[in-house]
Amino acid sequence: MKVWIVLLKVFGYIWLTAAVLLILAGIAGTWMKGGFSAVQELLSPFNVVNWIVTVITLAPGLGALAWPRNSRRRVPLRLSVNRYG
């Protein structure tokens, strides 16, 4: 079980790092092509599509980091057999 926890953490950090780098590269490309006003339009709170795509991009990494924490909190069901039946 510890191997899966480590693998999920590694995957989560790699995914988040790659996603953040790609998001920053997209912002830099927007800045180079359209200037500061284009970046403002891209990051506007009214640009809902961009925020949804950003959340979808970051979700697998965040989920992979949250999964081990949540799985450790669960107490496994143990069936105890005693001598009285």
PDB file with one MODEL, atoms N, CA, C and O in Angstrom:
MODEL        1
ATOM      1  N   MET A   1       0.819  -1.194   0.000  1.00  0.00           N
ATOM      2  CA  MET A   1       0.000   0.000   0.000  1.00  0.00           C
ATOM      3  C   MET A   1       0.864   1.260   0.000  1.00  0.00           C
ATOM      4  O   MET A   1       0.488   2.269  -0.597  1.00  0.00           O
ATOM      5  N   LYS A   2       2.014   1.207   0.663  1.00  0.00           N
ATOM      6  CA  LYS A   2       2.874   2.384   0.701  1.00  0.00           C
ATOM      7  C   LYS A   2       3.435   2.717  -0.679  1.00  0.00           C
ATOM      8  O   LYS A   2       3.693   3.880  -0.991  1.00  0.00           O
ATOM      9  N   VAL A   3       3.620   1.690  -1.494  1.00  0.00           N
ATOM     10  CA  VAL A   3       4.137   1.931  -2.843  1.00  0.00           C
ATOM     11  C   VAL A   3       3.134   2.758  -3.649  1.00  0.00           C
ATOM     12  O   VAL A   3       3.523   3.676  -4.372  1.00  0.00           O
ATOM     13  N   TRP A   4       1.848   2.435  -3.526  1.00  0.00           N
ATOM     14  CA  TRP A   4       0.824   3.179  -4.245  1.00  0.00           C
ATOM     15  C   TRP A   4       0.744   4.619  -3.762  1.00  0.00           C
ATOM     16  O   TRP A   4       0.522   5.532  -4.557  1.00  0.00           O
ATOM     17  N   ILE A   5       0.922   4.823  -2.476  1.00  0.00           N
ATOM     18  CA  ILE A   5       0.886   6.179  -1.934  1.00  0.00           C
ATOM     19  C   ILE A   5       2.034   6.995  -2.500  1.00  0.00           C
ATOM     20  O   ILE A   5       1.847   8.144  -2.901  1.00  0.00           O
ATOM     21  N   VAL A   6       3.213   6.408  -2.534  1.00  0.00           N
ATOM     22  CA  VAL A   6       4.381   7.117  -3.083  1.00  0.00           C
ATOM     23  C   VAL A   6       4.185   7.378  -4.573  1.00  0.00           C
ATOM     24  O   VAL A   6       4.486   8.471  -5.052  1.00  0.00           O
ATOM     25  N   LEU A   7       3.682   6.387  -5.311  1.00  0.00           N
ATOM     26  CA  LEU A   7       3.465   6.575  -6.746  1.00  0.00           C
ATOM     27  C   LEU A   7       2.422   7.658  -7.027  1.00  0.00           C
ATOM     28  O   LEU A   7       2.581   8.454  -7.953  1.00  0.00           O
ATOM     29  N   LEU A   8       1.365   7.684  -6.232  1.00  0.00           N
ATOM     30  CA  LEU A   8       0.350   8.722  -6.421  1.00  0.00           C
ATOM     31  C   LEU A   8       0.915  10.109  -6.126  1.00  0.00           C
ATOM     32  O   LEU A   8       0.613  11.070  -6.834  1.00  0.00           O
ATOM     33  N   LYS A   9       1.727  10.211  -5.089  1.00  0.00           N
ATOM     34  CA  LYS A   9       2.332  11.507  -4.772  1.00  0.00           C
ATOM     35  C   LYS A   9       3.274  11.961  -5.881  1.00  0.00           C
ATOM     36  O   LYS A   9       3.249  13.123  -6.285  1.00  0.00           O
ATOM     37  N   VAL A  10       4.098  11.052  -6.368  1.00  0.00           N
ATOM     38  CA  VAL A  10       5.025  11.391  -7.453  1.00  0.00           C
ATOM     39  C   VAL A  10       4.252  11.803  -8.696  1.00  0.00           C
ATOM     40  O   VAL A  10       4.574  12.816  -9.318  1.00  0.00           O
ATOM     41  N   PHE A  11       3.231  11.026  -9.066  1.00  0.00           N
ATOM     42  CA  PHE A  11       2.402  11.376 -10.220  1.00  0.00           C
ATOM     43  C   PHE A  11       1.744  12.736 -10.030  1.00  0.00           C
ATOM     44  O   PHE A  11       1.711  13.547 -10.955  1.00  0.00           O
ATOM     45  N   GLY A  12       1.221  12.986  -8.834  1.00  0.00           N
ATOM     46  CA  GLY A  12       0.553  14.260  -8.560  1.00  0.00           C
ATOM     47  C   GLY A  12       1.497  15.444  -8.705  1.00  0.00           C
ATOM     48  O   GLY A  12       1.150  16.451  -9.322  1.00  0.00           O
ATOM     49  N   TYR A  13       2.685  15.324  -8.138  1.00  0.00           N
ATOM     50  CA  TYR A  13       3.641  16.432  -8.239  1.00  0.00           C
ATOM     51  C   TYR A  13       4.126  16.633  -9.673  1.00  0.00           C
ATOM     52  O   TYR A  13       4.286  17.769 -10.119  1.00  0.00           O
ATOM     53  N   ILE A  14       4.360  15.541 -10.394  1.00  0.00           N
ATOM     54  CA  ILE A  14       4.793  15.664 -11.793  1.00  0.00           C
ATOM     55  C   ILE A  14       3.679  16.294 -12.627  1.00  0.00           C
ATOM     56  O   ILE A  14       3.942  17.177 -13.444  1.00  0.00           O
ATOM     57  N   TRP A  15       2.436  15.847 -12.426  1.00  0.00           N
ATOM     58  CA  TRP A  15       1.306  16.398 -13.187  1.00  0.00           C
ATOM     59  C   TRP A  15       1.138  17.883 -12.903  1.00  0.00           C
ATOM     60  O   TRP A  15       0.983  18.680 -13.828  1.00  0.00           O
ATOM     61  N   LEU A  16       1.169  18.260 -11.620  1.00  0.00           N
ATOM     62  CA  LEU A  16       0.981  19.670 -11.275  1.00  0.00           C
ATOM     63  C   LEU A  16       2.113  20.533 -11.827  1.00  0.00           C
ATOM     64  O   LEU A  16       1.871  21.641 -12.308  1.00  0.00           O
ATOM     65  N   THR A  17       3.339  20.034 -11.761  1.00  0.00           N
ATOM     66  CA  THR A  17       4.471  20.793 -12.297  1.00  0.00           C
ATOM     67  C   THR A  17       4.319  21.000 -13.796  1.00  0.00           C
ATOM     68  O   THR A  17       4.492  22.113 -14.294  1.00  0.00           O
ATOM     69  N   ALA A  18       3.995  19.924 -14.518  1.00  0.00           N
ATOM     70  CA  ALA A  18       3.821  20.029 -15.973  1.00  0.00           C
ATOM     71  C   ALA A  18       2.644  20.941 -16.318  1.00  0.00           C
ATOM     72  O   ALA A  18       2.732  21.745 -17.246  1.00  0.00           O
ATOM     73  N   ALA A  19       1.549  20.819 -15.576  1.00  0.00           N
ATOM     74  CA  ALA A  19       0.374  21.643 -15.859  1.00  0.00           C
ATOM     75  C   ALA A  19       0.656  23.118 -15.610  1.00  0.00           C
ATOM     76  O   ALA A  19       0.275  23.968 -16.415  1.00  0.00           O
ATOM     77  N   VAL A  20       1.314  23.424 -14.511  1.00  0.00           N
ATOM     78  CA  VAL A  20       1.631  24.826 -14.214  1.00  0.00           C
ATOM     79  C   VAL A  20       2.584  25.393 -15.259  1.00  0.00           C
ATOM     80  O   VAL A  20       2.428  26.537 -15.685  1.00  0.00           O
ATOM     81  N   LEU A  21       3.574  24.599 -15.674  1.00  0.00           N
ATOM     82  CA  LEU A  21       4.492  25.080 -16.712  1.00  0.00           C
ATOM     83  C   LEU A  21       3.764  25.323 -18.031  1.00  0.00           C
ATOM     84  O   LEU A  21       4.038  26.309 -18.715  1.00  0.00           O
ATOM     85  N   LEU A  22       2.845  24.439 -18.392  1.00  0.00           N
ATOM     86  CA  LEU A  22       2.083  24.642 -19.627  1.00  0.00           C
ATOM     87  C   LEU A  22       1.152  25.845 -19.522  1.00  0.00           C
ATOM     88  O   LEU A  22       0.998  26.591 -20.490  1.00  0.00           O
ATOM     89  N   ILE A  23       0.534  26.043 -18.370  1.00  0.00           N
ATOM     90  CA  ILE A  23      -0.334  27.207 -18.183  1.00  0.00           C
ATOM     91  C   ILE A  23       0.481  28.492 -18.277  1.00  0.00           C
ATOM     92  O   ILE A  23       0.059  29.456 -18.915  1.00  0.00           O
ATOM     93  N   LEU A  24       1.654  28.500 -17.638  1.00  0.00           N
ATOM     94  CA  LEU A  24       2.516  29.689 -17.710  1.00  0.00           C
ATOM     95  C   LEU A  24       3.027  29.925 -19.133  1.00  0.00           C
ATOM     96  O   LEU A  24       3.150  31.072 -19.564  1.00  0.00           O
ATOM     97  N   ALA A  25       3.323  28.853 -19.859  1.00  0.00           N
ATOM     98  CA  ALA A  25       3.754  29.014 -21.251  1.00  0.00           C
ATOM     99  C   ALA A  25       2.623  29.585 -22.104  1.00  0.00           C
ATOM    100  O   ALA A  25       2.862  30.399 -22.996  1.00  0.00           O
ATOM    101  N   GLY A  26       1.387  29.152 -21.825  1.00  0.00           N
ATOM    102  CA  GLY A  26       0.243  29.700 -22.551  1.00  0.00           C
ATOM    103  C   GLY A  26       0.039  31.175 -22.250  1.00  0.00           C
ATOM    104  O   GLY A  26      -0.276  31.957 -23.147  1.00  0.00           O
ATOM    105  N   ILE A  27       0.217  31.556 -20.996  1.00  0.00           N
ATOM    106  CA  ILE A  27       0.089  32.970 -20.625  1.00  0.00           C
ATOM    107  C   ILE A  27       1.194  33.787 -21.283  1.00  0.00           C
ATOM    108  O   ILE A  27       0.945  34.886 -21.777  1.00  0.00           O
ATOM    109  N   ALA A  28       2.426  33.250 -21.291  1.00  0.00           N
ATOM    110  CA  ALA A  28       3.538  33.964 -21.917  1.00  0.00           C
ATOM    111  C   ALA A  28       3.311  34.111 -23.425  1.00  0.00           C
ATOM    112  O   ALA A  28       3.590  35.164 -23.997  1.00  0.00           O
ATOM    113  N   GLY A  29       2.805  33.053 -24.065  1.00  0.00           N
ATOM    114  CA  GLY A  29       2.519  33.136 -25.497  1.00  0.00           C
ATOM    115  C   GLY A  29       1.426  34.146 -25.801  1.00  0.00           C
ATOM    116  O   GLY A  29       1.491  34.867 -26.796  1.00  0.00           O
ATOM    117  N   THR A  30       0.418  34.193 -24.932  1.00  0.00           N
ATOM    118  CA  THR A  30      -0.647  35.178 -25.099  1.00  0.00           C
ATOM    119  C   THR A  30      -0.090  36.585 -24.947  1.00  0.00           C
ATOM    120  O   THR A  30      -0.467  37.491 -25.690  1.00  0.00           O
ATOM    121  N   TRP A  31       0.799  36.766 -23.992  1.00  0.00           N
ATOM    122  CA  TRP A  31       1.405  38.081 -23.760  1.00  0.00           C
ATOM    123  C   TRP A  31       2.234  38.503 -24.979  1.00  0.00           C
ATOM    124  O   TRP A  31       2.170  39.652 -25.414  1.00  0.00           O
ATOM    125  N   MET A  32       3.014  37.559 -25.525  1.00  0.00           N
ATOM    126  CA  MET A  32       3.864  37.894 -26.667  1.00  0.00           C
ATOM    127  C   MET A  32       3.027  38.232 -27.900  1.00  0.00           C
ATOM    128  O   MET A  32       3.380  39.129 -28.665  1.00  0.00           O
ATOM    129  N   LYS A  33       1.929  37.520 -28.089  1.00  0.00           N
ATOM    130  CA  LYS A  33       1.135  37.730 -29.290  1.00  0.00           C
ATOM    131  C   LYS A  33       0.169  38.906 -29.159  1.00  0.00           C
ATOM    132  O   LYS A  33       0.014  39.688 -30.097  1.00  0.00           O
ATOM    133  N   GLY A  34      -0.488  39.035 -27.986  1.00  0.00           N
ATOM    134  CA  GLY A  34      -1.536  40.042 -27.864  1.00  0.00           C
ATOM    135  C   GLY A  34      -1.263  41.145 -26.864  1.00  0.00           C
ATOM    136  O   GLY A  34      -2.034  42.100 -26.765  1.00  0.00           O
ATOM    137  N   GLY A  35      -0.173  41.023 -26.121  1.00  0.00           N
ATOM    138  CA  GLY A  35       0.153  42.056 -25.144  1.00  0.00           C
ATOM    139  C   GLY A  35      -0.557  41.848 -23.810  1.00  0.00           C
ATOM    140  O   GLY A  35      -1.224  40.840 -23.581  1.00  0.00           O
ATOM    141  N   PHE A  36      -0.386  42.842 -22.943  1.00  0.00           N
ATOM    142  CA  PHE A  36      -0.918  42.746 -21.589  1.00  0.00           C
ATOM    143  C   PHE A  36      -2.443  42.704 -21.566  1.00  0.00           C
ATOM    144  O   PHE A  36      -3.032  42.033 -20.719  1.00  0.00           O
ATOM    145  N   SER A  37      -3.072  43.401 -22.471  1.00  0.00           N
ATOM    146  CA  SER A  37      -4.539  43.411 -22.487  1.00  0.00           C
ATOM    147  C   SER A  37      -5.096  42.029 -22.836  1.00  0.00           C
ATOM    148  O   SER A  37      -6.159  41.648 -22.345  1.00  0.00           O
ATOM    149  N   ALA A  38      -4.389  41.283 -23.675  1.00  0.00           N
ATOM    150  CA  ALA A  38      -4.829  39.926 -24.009  1.00  0.00           C
ATOM    151  C   ALA A  38      -4.711  39.010 -22.789  1.00  0.00           C
ATOM    152  O   ALA A  38      -5.557  38.140 -22.581  1.00  0.00           O
ATOM    153  N   VAL A  39      -3.674  39.202 -21.991  1.00  0.00           N
ATOM    154  CA  VAL A  39      -3.525  38.415 -20.764  1.00  0.00           C
ATOM    155  C   VAL A  39      -4.622  38.782 -19.773  1.00  0.00           C
ATOM    156  O   VAL A  39      -5.158  37.915 -19.083  1.00  0.00           O
ATOM    157  N   GLN A  40      -4.953  40.060 -19.707  1.00  0.00           N
ATOM    158  CA  GLN A  40      -6.044  40.471 -18.833  1.00  0.00           C
ATOM    159  C   GLN A  40      -7.368  39.835 -19.258  1.00  0.00           C
ATOM    160  O   GLN A  40      -8.151  39.408 -18.410  1.00  0.00           O
ATOM    161  N   GLU A  41      -7.615  39.773 -20.539  1.00  0.00           N
ATOM    162  CA  GLU A  41      -8.835  39.122 -21.027  1.00  0.00           C
ATOM    163  C   GLU A  41      -8.816  37.622 -20.722  1.00  0.00           C
ATOM    164  O   GLU A  41      -9.837  37.036 -20.363  1.00  0.00           O
ATOM    165  N   LEU A  42      -7.644  37.015 -20.872  1.00  0.00           N
ATOM    166  CA  LEU A  42      -7.514  35.578 -20.624  1.00  0.00           C
ATOM    167  C   LEU A  42      -7.775  35.247 -19.157  1.00  0.00           C
ATOM    168  O   LEU A  42      -8.450  34.263 -18.856  1.00  0.00           O
ATOM    169  N   LEU A  43      -7.252  36.049 -18.256  1.00  0.00           N
ATOM    170  CA  LEU A  43      -7.362  35.773 -16.822  1.00  0.00           C
ATOM    171  C   LEU A  43      -8.538  36.488 -16.166  1.00  0.00           C
ATOM    172  O   LEU A  43      -8.643  36.512 -14.940  1.00  0.00           O
ATOM    173  N   SER A  44      -9.405  37.057 -16.960  1.00  0.00           N
ATOM    174  CA  SER A  44     -10.572  37.755 -16.435  1.00  0.00           C
ATOM    175  C   SER A  44     -11.476  36.788 -15.676  1.00  0.00           C
ATOM    176  O   SER A  44     -11.662  35.650 -16.107  1.00  0.00           O
ATOM    177  N   PRO A  45     -12.037  37.224 -14.559  1.00  0.00           N
ATOM    178  CA  PRO A  45     -12.957  36.343 -13.829  1.00  0.00           C
ATOM    179  C   PRO A  45     -14.240  36.050 -14.615  1.00  0.00           C
ATOM    180  O   PRO A  45     -14.980  35.130 -14.269  1.00  0.00           O
ATOM    181  N   PHE A  46     -14.499  36.815 -15.650  1.00  0.00           N
ATOM    182  CA  PHE A  46     -15.677  36.579 -16.476  1.00  0.00           C
ATOM    183  C   PHE A  46     -15.406  35.577 -17.597  1.00  0.00           C
ATOM    184  O   PHE A  46     -16.334  35.163 -18.291  1.00  0.00           O
ATOM    185  N   ASN A  47     -14.164  35.189 -17.778  1.00  0.00           N
ATOM    186  CA  ASN A  47     -13.797  34.182 -18.776  1.00  0.00           C
ATOM    187  C   ASN A  47     -13.941  32.806 -18.121  1.00  0.00           C
ATOM    188  O   ASN A  47     -12.953  32.183 -17.732  1.00  0.00           O
ATOM    189  N   VAL A  48     -15.173  32.351 -18.010  1.00  0.00           N
ATOM    190  CA  VAL A  48     -15.485  31.128 -17.272  1.00  0.00           C
ATOM    191  C   VAL A  48     -14.885  29.899 -17.947  1.00  0.00           C
ATOM    192  O   VAL A  48     -14.459  28.967 -17.265  1.00  0.00           O
ATOM    193  N   VAL A  49     -14.848  29.887 -19.250  1.00  0.00           N
ATOM    194  CA  VAL A  49     -14.317  28.730 -19.973  1.00  0.00           C
ATOM    195  C   VAL A  49     -12.849  28.502 -19.607  1.00  0.00           C
ATOM    196  O   VAL A  49     -12.428  27.361 -19.421  1.00  0.00           O
ATOM    197  N   ASN A  50     -12.077  29.570 -19.502  1.00  0.00           N
ATOM    198  CA  ASN A  50     -10.669  29.437 -19.144  1.00  0.00           C
ATOM    199  C   ASN A  50     -10.525  28.863 -17.736  1.00  0.00           C
ATOM    200  O   ASN A  50      -9.670  28.009 -17.505  1.00  0.00           O
ATOM    201  N   TRP A  51     -11.336  29.313 -16.812  1.00  0.00           N
ATOM    202  CA  TRP A  51     -11.248  28.804 -15.441  1.00  0.00           C
ATOM    203  C   TRP A  51     -11.652  27.332 -15.380  1.00  0.00           C
ATOM    204  O   TRP A  51     -11.043  26.561 -14.638  1.00  0.00           O
ATOM    205  N   ILE A  52     -12.646  26.936 -16.129  1.00  0.00           N
ATOM    206  CA  ILE A  52     -13.071  25.532 -16.145  1.00  0.00           C
ATOM    207  C   ILE A  52     -11.965  24.652 -16.728  1.00  0.00           C
ATOM    208  O   ILE A  52     -11.669  23.584 -16.193  1.00  0.00           O
ATOM    209  N   VAL A  53     -11.362  25.101 -17.815  1.00  0.00           N
ATOM    210  CA  VAL A  53     -10.278  24.326 -18.432  1.00  0.00           C
ATOM    211  C   VAL A  53      -9.079  24.242 -17.487  1.00  0.00           C
ATOM    212  O   VAL A  53      -8.419  23.205 -17.421  1.00  0.00           O
ATOM    213  N   THR A  54      -8.792  25.311 -16.762  1.00  0.00           N
ATOM    214  CA  THR A  54      -7.690  25.290 -15.802  1.00  0.00           C
ATOM    215  C   THR A  54      -7.961  24.290 -14.679  1.00  0.00           C
ATOM    216  O   THR A  54      -7.066  23.543 -14.282  1.00  0.00           O
ATOM    217  N   VAL A  55      -9.169  24.274 -14.176  1.00  0.00           N
ATOM    218  CA  VAL A  55      -9.518  23.315 -13.117  1.00  0.00           C
ATOM    219  C   VAL A  55      -9.437  21.884 -13.637  1.00  0.00           C
ATOM    220  O   VAL A  55      -8.948  20.999 -12.935  1.00  0.00           O
ATOM    221  N   ILE A  56      -9.910  21.648 -14.855  1.00  0.00           N
ATOM    222  CA  ILE A  56      -9.832  20.312 -15.440  1.00  0.00           C
ATOM    223  C   ILE A  56      -8.372  19.901 -15.645  1.00  0.00           C
ATOM    224  O   ILE A  56      -8.029  18.730 -15.487  1.00  0.00           O
ATOM    225  N   THR A  57      -7.522  20.853 -15.991  1.00  0.00           N
ATOM    226  CA  THR A  57      -6.108  20.553 -16.193  1.00  0.00           C
ATOM    227  C   THR A  57      -5.418  20.193 -14.882  1.00  0.00           C
ATOM    228  O   THR A  57      -4.586  19.286 -14.855  1.00  0.00           O
ATOM    229  N   LEU A  58      -5.745  20.883 -13.806  1.00  0.00           N
ATOM    230  CA  LEU A  58      -5.081  20.657 -12.525  1.00  0.00           C
ATOM    231  C   LEU A  58      -5.711  19.527 -11.714  1.00  0.00           C
ATOM    232  O   LEU A  58      -5.080  19.019 -10.787  1.00  0.00           O
ATOM    233  N   ALA A  59      -6.926  19.125 -12.035  1.00  0.00           N
ATOM    234  CA  ALA A  59      -7.669  18.153 -11.222  1.00  0.00           C
ATOM    235  C   ALA A  59      -6.974  16.796 -11.058  1.00  0.00           C
ATOM    236  O   ALA A  59      -6.956  16.284  -9.938  1.00  0.00           O
ATOM    237  N   PRO A  60      -6.405  16.185 -12.095  1.00  0.00           N
ATOM    238  CA  PRO A  60      -5.763  14.880 -11.869  1.00  0.00           C
ATOM    239  C   PRO A  60      -4.600  14.946 -10.885  1.00  0.00           C
ATOM    240  O   PRO A  60      -4.431  14.045 -10.063  1.00  0.00           O
ATOM    241  N   GLY A  61      -3.809  15.992 -10.961  1.00  0.00           N
ATOM    242  CA  GLY A  61      -2.692  16.129 -10.023  1.00  0.00           C
ATOM    243  C   GLY A  61      -3.161  16.363  -8.607  1.00  0.00           C
ATOM    244  O   GLY A  61      -2.636  15.769  -7.665  1.00  0.00           O
ATOM    245  N   LEU A  62      -4.157  17.236  -8.451  1.00  0.00           N
ATOM    246  CA  LEU A  62      -4.691  17.497  -7.114  1.00  0.00           C
ATOM    247  C   LEU A  62      -5.391  16.268  -6.553  1.00  0.00           C
ATOM    248  O   LEU A  62      -5.291  15.980  -5.360  1.00  0.00           O
ATOM    249  N   GLY A  63      -6.097  15.547  -7.408  1.00  0.00           N
ATOM    250  CA  GLY A  63      -6.746  14.312  -6.971  1.00  0.00           C
ATOM    251  C   GLY A  63      -5.747  13.249  -6.549  1.00  0.00           C
ATOM    252  O   GLY A  63      -5.961  12.544  -5.563  1.00  0.00           O
ATOM    253  N   ALA A  64      -4.654  13.133  -7.298  1.00  0.00           N
ATOM    254  CA  ALA A  64      -3.625  12.153  -6.953  1.00  0.00           C
ATOM    255  C   ALA A  64      -2.944  12.506  -5.630  1.00  0.00           C
ATOM    256  O   ALA A  64      -2.517  11.612  -4.900  1.00  0.00           O
ATOM    257  N   LEU A  65      -2.838  13.787  -5.318  1.00  0.00           N
ATOM    258  CA  LEU A  65      -2.251  14.177  -4.036  1.00  0.00           C
ATOM    259  C   LEU A  65      -3.249  14.026  -2.887  1.00  0.00           C
ATOM    260  O   LEU A  65      -2.844  13.750  -1.758  1.00  0.00           O
ATOM    261  N   ALA A  66      -4.520  14.197  -3.151  1.00  0.00           N
ATOM    262  CA  ALA A  66      -5.528  14.095  -2.096  1.00  0.00           C
ATOM    263  C   ALA A  66      -5.902  12.646  -1.790  1.00  0.00           C
ATOM    264  O   ALA A  66      -6.291  12.338  -0.664  1.00  0.00           O
ATOM    265  N   TRP A  67      -5.791  11.768  -2.756  1.00  0.00           N
ATOM    266  CA  TRP A  67      -6.211  10.388  -2.578  1.00  0.00           C
ATOM    267  C   TRP A  67      -5.477   9.671  -1.444  1.00  0.00           C
ATOM    268  O   TRP A  67      -6.137   9.031  -0.625  1.00  0.00           O
ATOM    269  N   PRO A  68      -4.138   9.744  -1.352  1.00  0.00           N
ATOM    270  CA  PRO A  68      -3.468   9.052  -0.236  1.00  0.00           C
ATOM    271  C   PRO A  68      -3.877   9.593   1.127  1.00  0.00           C
ATOM    272  O   PRO A  68      -3.995   8.828   2.084  1.00  0.00           O
ATOM    273  N   ARG A  69      -4.094  10.885   1.227  1.00  0.00           N
ATOM    274  CA  ARG A  69      -4.504  11.463   2.518  1.00  0.00           C
ATOM    275  C   ARG A  69      -5.861  10.925   2.941  1.00  0.00           C
ATOM    276  O   ARG A  69      -6.067  10.588   4.106  1.00  0.00           O
ATOM    277  N   ASN A  70      -6.782  10.846   1.992  1.00  0.00           N
ATOM    278  CA  ASN A  70      -8.119  10.357   2.312  1.00  0.00           C
ATOM    279  C   ASN A  70      -8.137   8.859   2.575  1.00  0.00           C
ATOM    280  O   ASN A  70      -8.927   8.384   3.391  1.00  0.00           O
ATOM    281  N   SER A  71      -7.284   8.117   1.897  1.00  0.00           N
ATOM    282  CA  SER A  71      -7.277   6.671   2.101  1.00  0.00           C
ATOM    283  C   SER A  71      -6.645   6.301   3.433  1.00  0.00           C
ATOM    284  O   SER A  71      -6.974   5.251   3.984  1.00  0.00           O
ATOM    285  N   ARG A  72      -5.754   7.119   3.969  1.00  0.00           N
ATOM    286  CA  ARG A  72      -5.167   6.844   5.277  1.00  0.00           C
ATOM    287  C   ARG A  72      -6.169   7.083   6.399  1.00  0.00           C
ATOM    288  O   ARG A  72      -6.063   6.466   7.459  1.00  0.00           O
ATOM    289  N   ARG A  73      -7.125   7.956   6.187  1.00  0.00           N
ATOM    290  CA  ARG A  73      -8.105   8.263   7.227  1.00  0.00           C
ATOM    291  C   ARG A  73      -9.109   7.139   7.429  1.00  0.00           C
ATOM    292  O   ARG A  73      -9.657   6.981   8.520  1.00  0.00           O
ATOM    293  N   ARG A  74      -9.348   6.365   6.393  1.00  0.00           N
ATOM    294  CA  ARG A  74     -10.316   5.284   6.499  1.00  0.00           C
ATOM    295  C   ARG A  74      -9.750   4.167   7.361  1.00  0.00           C
ATOM    296  O   ARG A  74      -8.584   3.792   7.241  1.00  0.00           O
ATOM    297  N   VAL A  75     -10.577   3.664   8.206  1.00  0.00           N
ATOM    298  CA  VAL A  75     -10.185   2.531   9.035  1.00  0.00           C
ATOM    299  C   VAL A  75     -10.691   1.273   8.343  1.00  0.00           C
ATOM    300  O   VAL A  75     -11.888   1.145   8.085  1.00  0.00           O
ATOM    301  N   PRO A  76      -9.795   0.351   8.044  1.00  0.00           N
ATOM    302  CA  PRO A  76     -10.255  -0.850   7.348  1.00  0.00           C
ATOM    303  C   PRO A  76     -11.144  -1.697   8.255  1.00  0.00           C
ATOM    304  O   PRO A  76     -10.937  -1.770   9.466  1.00  0.00           O
ATOM    305  N   LEU A  77     -12.118  -2.322   7.651  1.00  0.00           N
ATOM    306  CA  LEU A  77     -13.034  -3.179   8.373  1.00  0.00           C
ATOM    307  C   LEU A  77     -12.320  -4.473   8.700  1.00  0.00           C
ATOM    308  O   LEU A  77     -11.849  -5.180   7.809  1.00  0.00           O
ATOM    309  N   ARG A  78     -12.243  -4.775   9.980  1.00  0.00           N
ATOM    310  CA  ARG A  78     -11.569  -6.010  10.395  1.00  0.00           C
ATOM    311  C   ARG A  78     -12.597  -6.919  11.042  1.00  0.00           C
ATOM    312  O   ARG A  78     -13.299  -6.533  11.977  1.00  0.00           O
ATOM    313  N   LEU A  79     -12.666  -8.089  10.542  1.00  0.00           N
ATOM    314  CA  LEU A  79     -13.564  -9.078  11.110  1.00  0.00           C
ATOM    315  C   LEU A  79     -12.789  -9.880  12.133  1.00  0.00           C
ATOM    316  O   LEU A  79     -11.823 -10.567  11.802  1.00  0.00           O
ATOM    317  N   SER A  80     -13.210  -9.786  13.343  1.00  0.00           N
ATOM    318  CA  SER A  80     -12.501 -10.538  14.387  1.00  0.00           C
ATOM    319  C   SER A  80     -13.279 -11.800  14.713  1.00  0.00           C
ATOM    320  O   SER A  80     -14.496 -11.787  14.895  1.00  0.00           O
ATOM    321  N   VAL A  81     -12.553 -12.850  14.778  1.00  0.00           N
ATOM    322  CA  VAL A  81     -13.146 -14.124  15.136  1.00  0.00           C
ATOM    323  C   VAL A  81     -12.644 -14.457  16.535  1.00  0.00           C
ATOM    324  O   VAL A  81     -11.443 -14.590  16.773  1.00  0.00           O
ATOM    325  N   ASN A  82     -13.587 -14.585  17.441  1.00  0.00           N
ATOM    326  CA  ASN A  82     -13.174 -14.941  18.792  1.00  0.00           C
ATOM    327  C   ASN A  82     -13.606 -16.375  19.089  1.00  0.00           C
ATOM    328  O   ASN A  82     -14.226 -17.043  18.261  1.00  0.00           O
ATOM    329  N   ARG A  83     -13.279 -16.806  20.235  1.00  0.00           N
ATOM    330  CA  ARG A  83     -13.545 -18.217  20.555  1.00  0.00           C
ATOM    331  C   ARG A  83     -15.011 -18.486  20.883  1.00  0.00           C
ATOM    332  O   ARG A  83     -15.418 -19.639  21.022  1.00  0.00           O
ATOM    333  N   TYR A  84     -15.799 -17.422  21.005  1.00  0.00           N
ATOM    334  CA  TYR A  84     -17.204 -17.609  21.322  1.00  0.00           C
ATOM    335  C   TYR A  84     -18.105 -17.639  20.093  1.00  0.00           C
ATOM    336  O   TYR A  84     -19.327 -17.719  20.221  1.00  0.00           O
ATOM    337  N   GLY A  85     -17.529 -17.578  18.938  1.00  0.00           N
ATOM    338  CA  GLY A  85     -18.339 -17.699  17.737  1.00  0.00           C
ATOM    339  C   GLY A  85     -18.517 -16.417  17.109  1.00  0.00           C
ATOM    340  O   GLY A  85     -19.178 -16.322  16.075  1.00  0.00           O
TER     341      GLY A  85
ENDMDL
END
